[in-house]
Amino acid sequence: MSSKVKASNITLGADPECFIINEETNKVVSSIGIIPGEKGDPWRGDDMPKGYGIEIDNILAEFNIPPAKSREAFIESMEFMKKYLDKYVKKVNPHYTIKCSASELVDWDQLQSDEAKLFGCSVDYNIYTGMPNEKPKGETTNLRSAGCHIHCGYDNPNVDQSLELLQYFELYLGIPSVIKDTDMRRRTLYGKAGCFRLTAYGFEYRVLSSAMYATPELCGFIYDQSMKAIEAYNEDKIEFTDEFKAKIREVIDSGNSEEAQKIVEQYNIY
């Protein structure tokens, strides 16, 4: 029987990003000048319940949800904000909508502002190296990517426990995402294996793209797999040898869906 302290009183939040699309032209429209709120200072409408907010991030629209303690609450929060954002941009232009995709090529006329060229305001880290991830160079590419960053909170968090939990999230969320989201362009900018930030309440897992929350079913999948990761951690189900960790990293970074499927089946991931 393991003597490790189990993760308890789990909450799951998110700060997903999405693109704004003009359905007439099928082109990406910058959120700058359309979406209120700035990174770290979200706008909160009077018709938003507590804990929600919207803001811009680069040219993307981003929203926040409050920490959820149930599958139902997580899905409802994600769907509420997707609909809220879609309704908000349609007030600006009825042809605008939101798109939950991993990456899009953006016309250069939408990338001329300083904000549109700014990547990585806050440093994130790589669990495999322990080092900060290199910031992309926004001036040299018209590719933009959108993430679905998962925030996990638990009682009495500490660095060592969060780092162990992150490895389980890699296995239970990162590996399945290779099968469900085949876009490889995003990882040239963001979302490489092991991308994370530590937080006061636990950690932020930053590997998933916005394609992973495109439907209520996928939102439920994120919640289910997060809880499976916590359960597996609490039960010491997996031995993460250096070889196995290297394999997980390689599969995620290469987008090798065949190898991902083998891992899913071998470890009964979902």
TITI-215409 format. One line per field, with one value per residue (C-alpha): x, y, z; residue number from 1; residue in one letter. Coordinates in steps of 0.2 Angstrom, whole numbers, m for minus. Each point is the difference from the previous one (the first is absolute). Example, Ala and Ser with C-alpha at 12.3 -4.5 7.8 and 13.67 -1.06 7.14 Angstrom:
REM TITI-215409
c1 <- c(62;6)
c2 <- c(m22;17)
c3 <- c(39;m3)
i <- c(1;2)
aa <- c(a;s)
END
This chain:
REM TITI-215409
c1 <- c(0;7;4;m1;m12;m15;m7;m17;m14;4;m6;2;0;6;4;m3;4;m10;1;m13;m5;m9;m12;m2;19;4;15;7;m4;11;m9;9;m13;m14;2;2;12;19;11;0;m15;m15;m16;m15;m18;m14;m9;15;m1;15;16;m2;9;6;16;11;16;10;m13;m11;m15;2;m12;1;m11;m1;8;m13;m2;m11;m1;m16;6;16;m10;m13;13;9;m16;m6;15;1;m18;4;15;m9;m15;12;9;m16;m5;15;m3;m14;12;13;1;12;10;8;15;18;8;m4;9;m4;1;14;m12;m7;18;6;m3;13;m12;m1;19;1;2;2;m3;4;13;m6;11;4;m2;13;14;m5;4;m11;m7;7;m12;m6;4;m16;8;6;m16;m19;m4;m9;m5;m13;1;m12;10;m6;2;0;m2;1;3;17;9;18;13;5;m18;m5;14;m5;m18;5;9;m17;m9;13;m5;m19;m3;15;2;m19;1;12;m14;m14;9;11;5;19;3;m4;14;12;m5;m8;m6;15;0;2;m5;m6;0;m1;m14;m4;m14;9;5;m5;2;3;1;m17;m6;m17;m6;m1;m15;m10;m15;m8;5;19;m2;m7;15;12;m9;m1;18;6;m9;8;17;m3;m7;15;12;m9;1;18;m6;14;19;7;18;11;m3;m19;1;11;m12;m15;9;5;m17;m8;13;0;m19;2;m18;4;12;m12;m14;12;3;m19;m3;14;m4;m19;0;m18)
c2 <- c(0;17;12;15;14;m1;14;5;13;2;14;2;17;6;16;m6;10;1;9;12;m4;10;m13;11;m1;m15;10;3;17;7;1;17;13;m12;m9;10;m5;m2;m15;0;12;m8;9;m6;4;3;m15;m12;m10;2;m8;3;13;3;8;1;m10;4;0;m13;1;m8;m4;m5;m12;m2;m16;m15;m14;m11;m6;9;17;m1;m4;13;14;m4;0;16;10;m7;6;16;4;m5;11;15;0;m2;17;8;m9;m13;m9;m3;m16;m9;m15;m13;m6;m3;12;11;10;19;13;12;15;m7;m1;17;5;m2;m12;m11;m2;m4;m18;m7;14;m12;m14;m18;m15;m17;m14;m11;13;11;15;14;m3;12;14;m1;15;8;12;m14;m11;2;m16;2;m14;m2;m10;m7;2;m11;6;m13;5;m12;1;6;0;m1;0;m19;m6;12;m6;m18;4;8;m16;m9;14;m2;m19;2;16;4;m17;m1;17;m6;m12;13;15;m3;18;1;18;6;m9;11;14;m7;m16;m11;m15;4;19;6;14;m2;10;3;m12;m14;1;5;m13;9;m14;m1;10;9;m14;m11;10;3;m11;m4;m18;6;11;m15;m10;13;m1;m19;m2;12;m9;m17;8;5;m17;m9;12;m4;m18;m1;m9;5;m1;14;m6;12;m11;1;19;2;m10;10;16;m6;m6;17;10;m10;m2;m19;m6;m18;0;10;m13;m14;9;3;m18;m6;11;0;19;2)
c3 <- c(0;m5;14;m12;4;m12;m10;7;m2;m18;m11;m19;m9;m17;m9;m18;m16;m16;m17;m7;m17;m13;m8;m16;m4;11;6;18;7;14;17;3;0;1;17;16;14;m1;5;19;1;m7;m4;10;m7;12;m7;4;16;12;m6;m19;m11;m18;m6;m15;m2;m15;m13;9;10;17;14;18;10;19;7;m2;13;m12;m18;m2;6;m11;m16;4;4;m17;m10;8;m4;m18;m3;9;m11;m16;5;4;m16;m10;8;m8;m17;m3;m12;14;10;11;m5;12;m11;4;m13;m14;m13;2;m13;4;0;17;7;0;18;14;9;m16;0;19;5;17;13;14;0;m1;3;m7;13;m9;1;14;m10;m7;m18;m13;m5;m19;m11;m5;m13;m11;m3;m3;8;16;12;14;16;13;16;14;18;14;18;15;19;6;m16;m1;m14;0;0;m14;m11;3;m4;m16;m6;3;m10;m14;m1;3;m10;m11;m8;m4;m7;m14;m6;1;m6;m15;m3;1;m5;18;8;m11;11;16;9;m1;12;18;m1;17;13;19;9;18;m1;m10;m18;m18;m13;m17;m13;m6;m15;m2;m11;15;7;m16;5;17;m2;m1;15;9;m6;7;17;0;m5;13;14;m7;1;18;5;m8;9;16;m3;m6;m16;m11;1;m10;m4;m9;m16;2;2;m15;m10;6;m5;m17;m4;4;m8;m16;0;m3;2;m3;14;11;m4;6;16;3;m2;10;15;m3;0;m6)
i <- c(1;2;3;4;5;6;7;8;9;10;11;12;13;14;15;16;17;18;19;20;21;22;23;24;25;26;27;28;29;30;31;32;33;34;35;36;37;38;39;40;41;42;43;44;45;46;47;48;49;50;51;52;53;54;55;56;57;58;59;60;61;62;63;64;65;66;67;68;69;70;71;72;73;74;75;76;77;78;79;80;81;82;83;84;85;86;87;88;89;90;91;92;93;94;95;96;97;98;99;100;101;102;103;104;105;106;107;108;109;110;111;112;113;114;115;116;117;118;119;120;121;122;123;124;125;126;127;128;129;130;131;132;133;134;135;136;137;138;139;140;141;142;143;144;145;146;147;148;149;150;151;152;153;154;155;156;157;158;159;160;161;162;163;164;165;166;167;168;169;170;171;172;173;174;175;176;177;178;179;180;181;182;183;184;185;186;187;188;189;190;191;192;193;194;195;196;197;198;199;200;201;202;203;204;205;206;207;208;209;210;211;212;213;214;215;216;217;218;219;220;221;222;223;224;225;226;227;228;229;230;231;232;233;234;235;236;237;238;239;240;241;242;243;244;245;246;247;248;249;250;251;252;253;254;255;256;257;258;259;260;261;262;263;264;265;266;267;268;269;270)
aa <- c(m;s;s;k;v;k;a;s;n;i;t;l;g;a;d;p;e;c;f;i;i;n;e;e;t;n;k;v;v;s;s;i;g;i;i;p;g;e;k;g;d;p;w;r;g;d;d;m;p;k;g;y;g;i;e;i;d;n;i;l;a;e;f;n;i;p;p;a;k;s;r;e;a;f;i;e;s;m;e;f;m;k;k;y;l;d;k;y;v;k;k;v;n;p;h;y;t;i;k;c;s;a;s;e;l;v;d;w;d;q;l;q;s;d;e;a;k;l;f;g;c;s;v;d;y;n;i;y;t;g;m;p;n;e;k;p;k;g;e;t;t;n;l;r;s;a;g;c;h;i;h;c;g;y;d;n;p;n;v;d;q;s;l;e;l;l;q;y;f;e;l;y;l;g;i;p;s;v;i;k;d;t;d;m;r;r;r;t;l;y;g;k;a;g;c;f;r;l;t;a;y;g;f;e;y;r;v;l;s;s;a;m;y;a;t;p;e;l;c;g;f;i;y;d;q;s;m;k;a;i;e;a;y;n;e;d;k;i;e;f;t;d;e;f;k;a;k;i;r;e;v;i;d;s;g;n;s;e;e;a;q;k;i;v;e;q;y;n;i;y)
END
